[in-house]
Amino acid sequence: MLGGNPNQLAKQMQQMQAKLAKIQEELGDETVEASVGGGVVKIVMTGHQQVVSVSIDPEALDPEDPETIQDLMVAAFNEALKNSQELASQRLGAITGGMKIPGLM
């Protein structure tokens, strides 16, 4: 809990900012994975929402039906993004106590 002394409050805010910056930096090293279609498409993404890898089962590539793989790709990217956002929310929520701070989550 933050204290009532203005100097103490400023110090506590600086400590919180430093912790938040460290967690945000560490999120770039953490990854999440999303798999759809029973593992047909897999996406690995960092906590900074950067795609690290995309894996597609070659047997799913049907030249007569490109729409299916396209739909699976969209679903996998959306799932990976959701997982990455949840990871960031969990890591940052530990510091912010669940408060939603614009620009952080």
C-alpha positions in Angstrom: 0.0 0.0 0.0 1.3 3.5 -0.8 2.1 5.7 2.2 0.8 9.2 2.9 4.2 11.0 3.0 4.7 12.8 -0.4 8.4 11.8 -0.5 7.6 8.2 0.4 4.9 8.2 -2.2 7.2 9.4 -4.9 9.8 6.8 -3.9 7.2 4.0 -4.0 5.9 5.2 -7.4 9.5 5.1 -8.8 10.0 1.6 -7.5 6.7 0.5 -9.1 7.7 2.1 -12.4 11.0 0.3 -12.3 9.3 -3.1 -11.6 6.8 -2.5 -14.4 9.6 -1.6 -16.9 11.5 -4.8 -15.9 8.4 -6.9 -16.4 7.6 -5.3 -19.7 11.1 -6.0 -20.9 11.0 -9.6 -19.7 7.7 -10.2 -21.6 9.8 -10.0 -24.8 11.6 -13.2 -23.7 8.5 -15.1 -22.8 6.4 -16.9 -25.4 3.0 -18.4 -25.7 1.7 -20.9 -28.2 -1.6 -21.3 -30.0 -2.7 -24.4 -31.8 -5.8 -24.8 -33.9 -7.4 -27.5 -36.0 -6.1 -30.3 -33.9 -2.5 -29.0 -34.3 -2.7 -28.3 -38.0 -1.6 -24.7 -37.4 0.6 -23.6 -34.5 1.8 -20.0 -33.8 4.4 -19.0 -31.2 4.3 -15.4 -30.1 6.3 -13.3 -27.5 4.8 -11.3 -24.7 5.4 -8.3 -26.9 3.0 -9.8 -29.6 5.8 -10.6 -32.0 5.4 -13.8 -33.9 8.4 -16.2 -33.4 7.2 -19.1 -35.5 4.4 -20.5 -37.6 4.0 -24.2 -38.2 1.5 -25.7 -40.7 1.0 -29.4 -41.2 1.8 -30.0 -44.9 -1.1 -32.5 -45.2 -3.5 -29.6 -44.4 -2.4 -27.7 -47.5 -5.1 -28.5 -50.0 -4.7 -26.4 -53.2 -8.4 -27.0 -53.9 -9.4 -25.5 -50.5 -7.1 -22.5 -49.5 -9.9 -21.0 -47.5 -9.6 -23.6 -44.8 -5.9 -23.0 -44.1 -6.5 -19.2 -44.3 -9.3 -19.5 -41.6 -7.0 -21.7 -39.4 -4.2 -19.1 -39.7 -6.5 -16.3 -38.7 -7.8 -18.4 -35.7 -4.3 -19.3 -34.6 -3.0 -15.7 -34.8 -6.0 -14.4 -32.8 -5.6 -17.1 -30.2 -1.8 -16.4 -29.9 -2.5 -12.7 -29.5 -5.1 -13.4 -26.8 -2.7 -15.7 -25.0 0.1 -13.1 -25.2 -2.2 -10.4 -23.8 -3.3 -12.6 -21.0 0.4 -13.3 -20.2 1.1 -9.6 -20.0 -1.9 -9.0 -17.9 -0.9 -11.7 -15.4 2.7 -10.4 -15.2 1.8 -6.7 -14.9 -1.3 -7.4 -12.7 1.0 -8.7 -10.0 2.5 -5.2 -9.7 -0.5 -3.1 -10.4 -2.8 -5.1 -8.1 -5.2 -5.6 -11.0 -5.6 -1.9 -11.8 -5.9 -1.3 -15.6 -3.3 1.3 -16.5 -3.6 2.7 -20.0 -0.7 1.7 -22.2 0.3 -1.2 -20.1 -2.4 -3.8 -20.7 
